[in-house]
Amino acid sequence: MSTSQATKNCITLKGSATIIVEYLKYGINSILFQRGIYPAENFDSTQQYGLTILMSKDPKITSFLQNVLTQTEEWLAKNMINKISMVITNAHTKEVLECWDFKMQAEVGDGETGDPTKLTSSKELSRIQNEIRDVMRQISATVSYLPLLDCICTFDVMIHTLQNTEIPAQWDETGAVFIQNAQAVQLRSFSTGLHKVDTVVNYKMSS
């Protein structure tokens, strides 16, 4: 029986998905705070990865992210996702101003088992969390060079699945995101041994 817990010496696909979804939860909340999408008083601080991270306390946002990330975890444990995009748009004009891409690439962990669903990784959880901490620090530092978002903004999260993935009935399929005059900055990667995650921020250059 596979376990959803990522233990020190044996991370399963399900455990790897749990680690990544946790990163996405803290990462997306940190971006919402750092980029000023919602007022600072709408956030509470928490400790994770040895860092203080600001988390939204708005029930609509927490519920929305919970739904998206629960589905993400299910699909990621089956290697059915290649990217998650957090898209920030001008609330009035709907123009896309920023797109944070979290790219996921499957890895073989400790080696082929004959059954791709039974792969495991013996990478230590402390090492993985140290790598994630470095990415989270970089997310916080992006405010020093990303253009000021001086309009009311909103955000959405898109899951990029492999073909033939069954989409939940209440979800919409969507097309590609386009940013005019775009620049991209690649942040650090981290790996669970079963998934490698790259974080890239694409943003509109100030004219």
N, C-alpha and C positions, 0 to 999 in steps of 0.2 A: 504494500500500500504506500503510495507516494505521500510525502508530507509537505504541507504548505510552509513549514518553518524552514528558514535558511539556517542550518546549523554550521558549526565551525568547520567541519571537515566534509560535509556532504550537502551541497546545494543542488536541489532538483530544479527542473524547468519551472515548476510551480513556485518554488522558493525564489528563483531568479526573477520571475515576474513580480513577485511581492516586493522585492528590493527595489526594482525599477519603478514600480507604481508609487512606492513611498517617495522616491526621489522626485517623481513628477508632481506629486501633491505638494511637497515643500518647495520645489522649484517654481511651479506656476504661481503659488501664493507669494513667493518672494518677488517674482516679476511684477505681479499686480501691485505690490507695495512699492517696489523700487521705481516703477515707471509712473506712479501716481495715478493709476487708473481709478482708484477709489480713495476717499479721504483717509488719512492716517488713523483717525479715531475709530475706523471700522476694522482695525486689526488688533490682535492680541499677540504678545510675544511668547515663544516657546523655545525650548532647547532641543536641538537635534544635530547630530554629527559634530558635537562640540562647538556649535555655533548658536547664536540667538537668531531665530527666524520669525518673521512677522506673518501671521496667519489670519485670513479673513474670518470675521465672525458673523458675516451676513448669511442668514440661513439659505437664501436663494443660491448664493455662490457655492456654499459648502455642499448643498444638495446636488447642484449641477455637476460639480467636480466628482462627487461620490459616484454618481451614475456613470459618468464617462470613464472614471478610473476603474470601477468594478468591471466594466466591459473590457477595458484595456487589459486588465490582469488576466481575464479568462482567455482572450485571444492570444496574448503574448505567451502564455504557458503552452500554447499549441503552435507557436512560431507563425502566427497568421498576420503579424503586423510588421511593417518596415519603417513606419514613421508616425510620430504624433506631432501635430502643428498647433501652436497657440497663436492665434491671429488677433492682432490689435487693430481696430478700425476707428475712424472718425465717426462718432455716433450720428452726426447730421448728414455728412456727404457719403458715408459708407466706404470712403477710400481706405485701402489697407495701408497702414503706416509702418507696421512691424509684423514680422512673422518669426516666431521662435520654433525651430525645427529640432525635434529630438529623434535622431535617426537610430534605428535598432538593427543590428546585424547578428544573426545567429552564429554561435561558436560551438565547438565540439567538446568543450570542457576537458575531462580527463581521457577522452578518446571515444571512438565509436563502440557502441555496444551491440550493434545489429538492429536495435530498436531505437529509433530517434527520440521516442518519447521517454526513454529510460536514461538519457544522458545525465551525468552528474558532474559537478565541479567541486574540487577540494580547496579552492581559493579561500583564504581566511576572510571572514566577515569584516574583521578590523581593517584589513587592507582595502577591501571594497569601499568601506565607509570613509576611509581616508581619501580615496580617489574622488568620491562624491563630494566630500567637504571642499576639496580644491575647486571643483566645478561651481559649487554654491558660492564660494568666495568670488569667483570670476563673475557670476551673475550679479552679485552686489556691486562689483566694480564697474559694470557696464554703464552705470549712470554718469560716469565721468566723461564718456565719449559719445553716448547715444544722444541724438537731437532731443530737445525738450518737446514733450507732447503738450502743446499749449491749447488743446481743444478738449471737449468732452469726448472720452473714448469708451468703447465697449470691447469685449473680447469674446472669442469663441475657441473651441478646441476641436480639431479635426483628427480623426483616426484614419491613417492610410493603410488599408488592409490588402492582403494578397487577393488576386482574382477569385471569384466564386465564394467569397465569404458571405454568409447570410446576414443581412443587416436587420437589426431590430425594427419592428413595424413603426415605432414612433420616431425613428431617426430619418434624416434626409441624406441622400447622396449629393455630393458637391463636386465642383470642378477645381481646377488649379487656382492658386492664389498668385496675384500679380502685384508687384510693387514697382511704381515708377521710380526711375533713377536710383535703383537699389544698390546698397553696399552690403557685404556679408562679413561677419566676424565669427571664426571658428573658436569655440572654447575647448577646454580639455575634454578628453574622453574618459570613460571609466568602463570597467568590464567585470562581470560576475563570473567569467569563465564560460558561461553559456550564452550570454548576450553582451555585445559591445554597444555602448550608447555614446553617440556624438551629439553635442549640443551646438547649434549654429543660430545666430541671430541675424536676420535679414531686415534691414531698415531703410527707410526713405531718406536720402540725403537732403539736407535743407537746401532750398534753391537760392 
